[in-house]
Amino acid sequence: MNEKHVSIIAAELNIDAGQVFRTIQLFETGATIPFVARYRKEATGGLDEVVLAAIRDRKEKLEEIDKRRESIIKSLTELELLTPELEKQLISAATVAELEDIYLPYKPKRKTRASIAIEKGLEPLAKFLMRQDFGDVEREARKFFSEKTGISNVDDALAGARDIVAEWVNENLVARDRLRKLFNRDAFITSEVIKDKEDIADKYKVYWDFEEQITKAPSHRVLAIFRAENEGLLRVKIAPNEQNAVTILERIFVKNEGDAARQVQMAVKDSYKRLLQPSLETEFRNLAKERADIEAIRVFTDNLRQLLMAPPLGQKNVLAIDPGFRTGCKLVCLDRQGKLLHNETIYPHPPQSEVKQAINKIEHLVKAYKIEAIAIGNGTAGRETERLVGHIRFDREIIAVMVNENGASVYSASSVAREEFPEYDVTVRGSVSIGRRLMDPLAELVKIDPKSIGVGQYQHDVNQNQLARSLEDTVASCVNGVGVEVNTSSKQLLSFVSGIGPSLTQNIIDYRNENGAFESRESLKKVPRFGPKAFEQAAGFLRIRDSKNPLDQSAVHPESYVIVKNMAKKLKVEVAELIQKPELREQIRIEDFVTEKAGIPTLKDIMSELAKPGRDPREKFGLFQFLEGINSIKDLHPGMELPGIVTNITAFGAFVDVGVHQDGLVHKSKIRKEYVSDPSEFLKLNQRVKVKVEEIDFQRNRIQFSMVDLEQPRFA
């Protein structure tokens, strides 16, 4: 472990170096973030998953910097250019940019204007100019006339010397540092539409003549501008005022007003425009993109977490409907475990309009399969199907719920769906996904690539590796936070459990299929390759509902079973009785059970878990209904107030579904009277709200809302 890295991370995150050291130690032994966050609080000082991920990511960044440092030192050593002073500079460099600045003068280059001038023997003339003596510049230049090099006039000689000076300016550490500070302080991102591209660049019209300070430009604007540039629609530049930049360089390099100084002044301007500005623009483009990516990924992962942690209906017999007009509505009946029992198609909507037959069929299926809830996809014909179901008078109370079907088609065509339902087509698989989403959103959504769920912002424009990792972290956090019933869970759900990868997941499934249900957590050790380390990482997150040991149904880790047994023993009761009777738990002084591994934080977690073993951290399920009679954008008019559901949260606002097949935008300035700079601080996905229609663009199918009320505000 690199102690310097520990100190840097501790300072940046404002936490104790010991916390960082012990966290990295745990990671190096193969511990996962969910495991460390839940079961190693004593070691980390109770750091949450966000900070743990930040430690991991920053450590990897620092290791990348070290790798580049080693590569540069090796290169300079091989070139016999490494001096003690140079090595000291490289070792003290804190960023890749600093390393590259130090390395730049020595870096093997392709042929440049300066290298060509040096080959022509003009370096002494460049040095003469840099001294800026009050000598005769033209007379000095004539000394370098040569038939061999092709230099036969003063202008050619001075132009070559200026090229050399320009490269020296570009490679000067002080110059690059000061210009970098200027870029950081005053650089603007500007964009203009490319001539003759106006017709196809209409959606980027706001950026046709745009300027904003780059450090203040929000994520969504930066990503939109870069996307338009990549599409060949905008010309984009990032730079401070050119004269300000040149003035900084002139103060460094221009010493007087003589002829030589004027040559240096010309070289300085050329160096900035041709070398420094493009180089620093590339650097600040990358920084701006990196910052924008981080923010966009944060928005995406926040939304994904809220979607995955949406309240589950639970184990119910469900009739799921994937609505449609011409192709009909696909019906599937699922049992309480989500098993497909029956499927068929009805045609209640135009052009067939077989309403009576459809109602009779739904009534029959509800009775035959003892249906307790109906899940209706919110896509095409969703509201019409909801209205149809709402008019049916069942012989008992049946809840009907609109379900967000984003990504269902992706799942239905995936290898996962084909493996689950090889004998059924995509329409049946999609309907099953809709029904299962109602029962348990988390268990079903883990089967779909998160980028296909539709809760992101510019997800295809950001760094895909970083996005994939953040999304994987988020899914793993949610899965482990809820816990997984090992005897009924899917392969996809199991694969996200701490310490279990695809290979071990398959071994668990195979063992379960061959030997029947696992009777205890201890029996998991019989699975091939489920060794001590995997068991340590995974066991606390796996649940075995029918185990004889009640702790196997809880989040209490098997390593702490002995503590719970000692608690029960002290009170002369069984563990099950300790769980069932709060008055017994009230008699326990947790300080009496502190061990070398289990301190007060772990003991508090154990007591919380004994109070509600295996408690699902997700909120309770609640019904929601759109306003009756509002089915399409044509039913809306300005001033109308409507109930809605938050479907997506971005840096510039939130999108709300009011049941018209087109989500509308509530700009962040319209969320509440007090301006909200970050909508995710106040709203959450699937939150119930009331909105007011402000504007409707029927041609572009766009709706603008303002917020009227929030049923469940995230913060008081």
N, C-alpha and C positions, 0 to 999 in steps of 0.2 A: 504494500500500500504506500502511496506517495503522500508523505506528511504535508508537503507543500500544497497539494491539492486539497487536503482536509482543511487547512487554514483558509485557503481561498474560498472554498464552498461555505464554510462557517461564517466568514465575514459577509459574503454576498447574501446569504439567507438569514443573517442575523440570528444564528443559533449557536449553541455551544459546540466547540470542536470535538468534544467527547461524543456528543450525539452523532455527529457526522462520521467519526471514526468507527463507532460501533455499528452504525447502519451499513457502512461500506463493508465492514467485516462480515455482516450477515449476508449481504448480497454476494460476496465472494465465496460463501459456503453454499450458494445455491438457493437461498431463501427468496421468496417472491414478495412483491410489495403488499398484497392483501394479507399474507401470513405475518409479515413483520409488523404491519399496522395493527393487526388484531391480537397477535399472541406474543409480541416481543416489546411491549410498551416500556418495560423496565429498562431495556437496553437503549431504546431510542428517546426516552423521555416523553413518550406519548405522541411522537410526530405522526401527522395524518398522511394519507396516501398522496396528497398533492405535494407535500414537502419531500416525501420519500422519492417520488418520481423526479422531482427537481434535483435532488442529490444524485440520483442515478444518471440523469441526463447531463448534468454539469460535469460530473466525473468523466463521462465519455467524451465530452467536448475538450476537456483539459488533456485527456489522453491523445486526442487527435492533434492538438497543438504540439504536444511533446513529440509525437511521431514526425510531424513536419520539421520540428527543431532538429531532431536527430538526423533527418534526411539532409537538411541544409548543412549541418556540421560535417557530415560524411562527404558531401559534395565539395565543400571548401577544403577539406583535408586532402582529398584526392587531387584537387587542383593546386595544392600547396599554397593556399591563400589564407588559411586559418591562422590568425594571430591570437595571443592571449586576450588582447583588448576586444577583438571581434567576437571571440567565444564568450566573453563576459557579457557583451551586448546581447548576444543571442539567448544566453541563459536567462537574462533578466527580462526579455521580451514577454509580454503577457498575452498578446493576441497574434493571430496568424498575419494580420495586416502589418504589425510591427516587425515580425520576422521577415516578411517579404520585402519590406522597406530596407532592412539591413542587408538583405541578400541581393537586392536589385543591382548594385554596381558590379557585383562579381558573377552574377547569373549568366551562364552561357547563353548568348543571344543569336538569333538569326541576323542576317545582314540588315543593318540599319543605315540611315543617312549618316549618322555619326561614325559608324564603323568604316564606312566607305571613305569618309573624309580622313579618318586616322590612317587608313591604308595609303592614302595619297600624301601622307606626311604632314598633315595640317595641324596636328596636335600642338606643336610649339607655338603656332600662331594663335590657337585658342587660348593657350596659357598666357600669351602676351596680352590678349584682349581682357582676360579675367583679372590681370594685375591692374588694368585701367590706368596705366601711366600716361602722361601727357606727351607721348611720342607720336611720330608720324605713322599713322595706321596704314596708309596706302603704300608708303615706302617699305614697311615691314611685310606687307602682303606680297609685294613684288619678289621678295626673297624665295617665294614658294612656287614661282612659275616653273613649269617643267613640261617638256614634250612627252616624257614618259607617263606622267599622270594626267596630261591633257589640260592642266591649269595654265591658261595663257593671259588671264586678265584679273584685275583686282577684285571685281565683283564675285567671280567664281571662288577665288581664294577665301574671301571674307564669308561667303555663304557657307562654305564647308566648315570654316572655323566656328561659325555661329551654330551649325548643326551639332558640333561637338559640345559647345557651351550649353546648348539646349538640353542635351542628354545629361550633362553634369547637374544642371538645375533640377531636372526630373528625378535624379537619383539622390539628391541632397535630403538627408533625414530631417533637418530643421524645416526646410521648405515644405516637405510633404506633411509634416506634423502640423504646421501652421495652417496650411490649406485644408487639411482634414478638419481642423477645428472650425474653419470658416464654413465648410460644407455642412458640418453638423449644426452650426448656429444659423446659417442664412441661406442654405440651398433651397431652391424651389423646384417643384415638379411642374413642368408646363407641357401642355399637349395641344395639338391643332389637327384638324381633319386633313387628310391627304386629298389633294385636288382630284376631282372626278370620282371620289368615293362617297360623296355625300348621300347618294341614294341608298346605299347599303349600310351606311353608318348612322342611320337615324336613331337607333336605340342608344347610341353614345353621344347624342347631340349636346348634352350638358358639358361634355368634355372637348367640344370642337375648338374652343378658345378658352383654355382653362389654365389657372395658375394657383398653386397653394404651397405653403412651406412644407417641405417633405417630412419634417419631424412631427408636424401636426396633422398630416393627412391621415384620415381614418383608414382602417384596413380595407373596407369594402370599396373605397374610391381608388386606392392604390391598385387593388386586384382588378377592378373594372378597367382602369386605364391600361394596365399591362396586357390584359386580355385583348382589348381593342388594338393595341400595338401589334400583338402577335397575329391578329387577324388581318393585319395590313391596312387598318383603317385610320389609325392616328400616328402622328409623328410626336415622339415623347423625348423630353430632355430633362436632366436633373443637374442643376448647377446654381451657384450663387451669382451675384452680379459680376460680370467678367472684369470690369475695371477694378473692383475691390480686390479680386484675386490677384490681378497683375500688380497692383500697388503693393500688396504684401510681399510679393516676390522681388519687386524692385527695391524695396527697403532692405532686403537681405543681400542682394547681389550688385546693385548699382551704387558705385561709390562717389561718383562726381559727374560732371557734365561734359567731359572730354569726348573726343572721337571714339576712343576705345569703349568708354562707358555707354555711348549711344549704340554701339554694336552689341554690347551685352544686353542693353535694354531691348533691342530687337530680338535677340535670342531668347530672352525671358518671355516675351509675348508669344513667340513661336512655341516655346516649351510648354506654356500653359495650354494654348489652344490645341496643339497637336499631340502632346504627351500627357501632361498632368491632368487636364480636365477630363479627357476620355477615361483615363485610368481611375480617377477618383469617382467619376460618374458610375462606372461599372461597380466599384466598391459600394457606393451608396445605393445604387439600384438593388444590389444583393441584400444590403442591410434593410432597406425599405421593404423588399419582398419578404425577407425573413420575419420582420416585425408584423407585417400584414398576415403572413401565414400563421404565426403564433396566435394572433387574435382570432382569425377565422377558424382555426382548429379548436380554440377554446370555446367559441360559440357553438361549433358543431358538437363537441364532446359534451357540453352542458345540455344541449338539446337532446342528444342521444341518451344521456343518463336519465333525463326526465321521462323520455319515452319508454325506456326499458323498465323504469321503476313505476310505471303507471299502475294504478290499482287493478289487481286481477279479480275477475268475477269468482274464480275458484272452480272447484269440481262440480260441474252441472251437466246435465244432458242438454246439448245445444243443437238447434237447427240453424245452420249457417246458409246465407243466401248471397251469392255473387250476382248482383243485378245486371240486367242488360235489356235492350229493346228488341232489336231484330233477332238476335241469337238466343233470346230468352233469359230466364233467371235460373242459374244452376243451384240446386238445393243439395245439401248433405246433412246427414244426421250423425252426430258424434256422441259417444257415451261419456261418462264422467272422467275417463282417463284420456279423452281425445281420440279414441279409436273410431275409425270410419265404419259406420254400420249400414248406410244406405245412401244412394245418390240418384237424382233424376232432374229433369228440366221442366219448368213451367213457362208459359208465354202470356203473362197478364197484360203486357203493354203493347202498343202499336208496333208492327202492323197487325199482329194476330189478335190482340185484345181479348184473350180467353180468360177473362176475369173470374167468372164463376168457377170454371174448372180449377184455376189456380188456388182460389180460396178453399175449395173442397179438398184439394191435395194437401195444402198446408195444415188444415184442420185434422186431416187423417194422420199425417206424419206426427203431429204434436201428440195425438192420442197414442199412436202405435209405439212410439219410442219414448214416451213419458218426458217430453221436452219441457225444460224449465226456463230456457231463455232462447231468444232468437237474435242472431248476429247478422246485421245487414251491412254489406260493403258500401262505402260512401262514394263510390265512383259513379259512372254513368247509370242513370235510372235509380240511383240510391234513394233519393227523396221520394220518388214515385212509389218505390217498393215499400218504403217505410210507411207511407200513407195507406197503402193497400193492407199491410199487416195491422196497422192501427185500427182499421175498420172491422177486423175480425173479432168476434165475441167468443173467446175460448171458454171452456167449462171451468177453468181455474185461472189464477193470476200467472200470466206469462210476461216477462219483461222483454222488450225489444230494444236493441241497442245498435246505433250506427257505429261501425268500426272503421278506423282509418286503414285503407287497404294499400297504402304506398308500399311498394316492394313485393306485394303478393304475387304479381306476375313474374317478377324476377325469381322468387322462390319456386313457383310452379314449374318453371323451365329449367331449374337447376339440377345438378347431379344428386343433391341431397333429396330433393322431392322425388326424383326418378327412383332413387334407392328405397325411399319409404313406400312409394305407391307405383311400382313398375307397371301394373296392369291398368292404371287410370290415366286419362289425358290431363292436359294442363288446366282445363276448366274445373275439374274435380279437385285437383291439388290446390288451386287458388282458393276455392271455397273452404276447403279444410283449413287452410292457413287463416282465413278470416275468422272462422269459428274458434280456433285454438288461441288466436290473439285475444279474443274476449276472455277466455278462460284463464290464460296466463301469458300476458304480452312478452315477458322476459323469455320464457321458454321457447316461444315461437320466433321472436325477432332475432335471436342469436343464430338462426339458420340462414339469415340473409346478410349479404354484404352491407355494412352500415351505410355506405355511400349511396345505396339504392333506396334507403328508407325515406329520403327527402326532407331531412331536417338540417341541412347544412347551408353554408354560404360560400359560393365559389369553391366547392370541394374538389372540383377537377382542376383548379388552377394552383392550388397550394402544393407544397412539397409532399409527394405521395408517400414517401417512407415515413416522414414525421406524422402525417395524418393516420396512416395505418397503425403506427405504434400507439398513438394517443387513443384511437378508437378501440384498439385491442385492450389497452389499459382500462378504458372505461367499461367495456363489456365484462372484463374479468372482475373489476371492482363490484359491479352490480350483481353478477352471478354469485360471487363469494359472499357478498353482503347479505343476500337473501338465503343462500344455502341451497344444496341440491339433494333431492331424494334419490339416492343411488340406485334403488331398485326399479324406478319408473322413468328416470330421466333419459332424454335422447343423447345420442353420441355427441351432438354439437354442444349441448349444455354441459355435459361432463368434461369436454375438452378444455373448457375455460376455468375449471376448478384448479386452484393453486397446486402446483406440483404435478399436474396430470396433463400430458400432451396427447396428440392424436394416437400415438402408438399404444400408450398405456390405456387410453380410453377404449380402444378396440379390444384390448386384453380383458378389461372389465366387462364389456358387453358380451364377449365370447364366454367368459366364465359364468356370467349371469344366465346366459342362454343354456349352457350345458349343465349347470348345477342348481339352477333355481335362484330364488331371492337370497340376498345376503342376510344373515341372521343377526349380525353385529358388525361394528366397525372392525373389531379384531379379525373377523373372517376375511376382511379385505386383503390381509397379508398373504392369503393363499393364492391371490392372483399373480400369475407370472410377471416378474419384473416390478412388482409393487413392493419395493424395498423399504428399509427404514427411513431414508430421506424423503421419498415420495409420500410415505405414510405420515411423517411429521408435518409436511407441507399441506397435505390434502385432508387429513382425517377430520379436522375441526369444521370443515366446510361441507362435509358429506353427512346426510341425515339417513337414518334407518328407522322408519316410522314404527315398525312392529317389533323392534328389538326388545329383548327382555330387560336390557339395561336402559332405563329412561334417559340417561345422559347421552345415549347414542342418537337421540332425537333432538338434541340441543346443540348449541354452539360451544359448549364446554369441550375443550380439547382433551383427548384421552390422557395426555401427560398430566392433566390436573384432576383426573378421576380420583386419585388417592386423596387429594385435598377434600373433595366433596364427601368421600367415604369417611374421612376422619371427622368432618363436621357432624355427619349423621351418627357416627359412633359415639362422639362426645355427648350427644343428646339422647343416645340409646334408642335410635329409630332407624328405619330403613331409608335409603336414598329417595325412594318414591314418596315416602311420607314427608320428607323434608321439602320436596318440591310442591306437594299438595297443600301443605299447611304453612301459611305465612307467619303464624304466631311462633312456629318453631324457628324459622329463619331469623326472626327478630331477636332471638336469644343468642345469636352468634356474634361474637366479637372477632371481626376478620383479622385483627392484629395478632390473634393467637395462632393464626394459620399461615403466617408469612414464612416462606422458605427461601432457600438460596436463589431459586429460579422464579418463584412467584411472589411478587410484592403486592402492595396495596392496589395498584391499577388492575392487575390480573384478578385479584380477589373481588374487587368491585364488579368487574365484568362477570365473574362467576355468579355472584349474588343476583345480578340483574337477569342473568340467563335462567337461574333457578326459579325466579319469579314468573317468567314467561318463557319456558323452554321452547326453542325452535320458533320463536315469534317472527312473523314476517314483517320486515321493516316498512313495507309499502303501505300506503294509505288504504282506507277501506273504499270499496267500490261504490260509486254513486251514479244514478241515472241522470241523463241530460236530454232535453228535447229542443229542437229548433222551433222557430215560430211557425205555426200552422199557416199554410197558404203561401209561404215564401219558398219557391222552388228553383227559380232561375234569376239571373241578373236583371231580367226585364221586370221582375216584381219589385225591384228596389227603386226608391226615390230619395233625393237628398232630404235630410232631417229625420228619416226613419230610424228608430232605435230598435236594436235586435239583440237577442241572446246569441252568443257564439263561443267557439272553442279556439284557444290559441294553438296553432298548428306548427308554427316555426318562429324562432326568435333570431334576429340578426342584429348587427351593430347599429343599423339605422332604424330599426323598429320591429314590430311583430306582425305576423300574418294571422288573420282570424277567419275561421270557417263559420259562415252563418247559414250554410245549407243550400247554396246556390251554385255549387259545382265550380266555384272560383273564389279562392281565398282573397280577402282584401287586406290592404296594408294600413296599420296604425303607425304613423311615423312617430319616432321617439318623442318628438315635441308635442304630440297629441295624446300621450299615454296618461298624463295627469297634469294638473295646473303647474306644479313644480317641475321644471324641466328635468328629464331623465337622461343622463349622458349614456348610460348603459342599460338597455331594456332588460337584460338578463338579471339585473340586480333586483328587479321589481316583479317581473313576470316569470311564469314557468310554463312549460309545455303542457297541453291538455287542460290548462286553467280555464275556468268558466268566467266569461266576461259579458258585459253588455256594451255594445258599440253603437255609435251614431254614424249614419251614412253622410259623408261630406261631399264626395264627388264620384261620378260614375262616367267612365269612358267606355261606351258601348262598342266603339270601333276597335279599340285595343283590348277590350275585355278586362278592364282594370277598375278596381274599387278602392276608394280612399275612405278610411274610417277615422273617427276620434273615439277615445275611450270615455265611457260614461260611468261604468262601475265594474269592480272586480269582486267576484263572489268570494274567492279565497286568496287574498293578497299574500304574497310570499313573506313580506315583512310588515310589521305593524307601522 
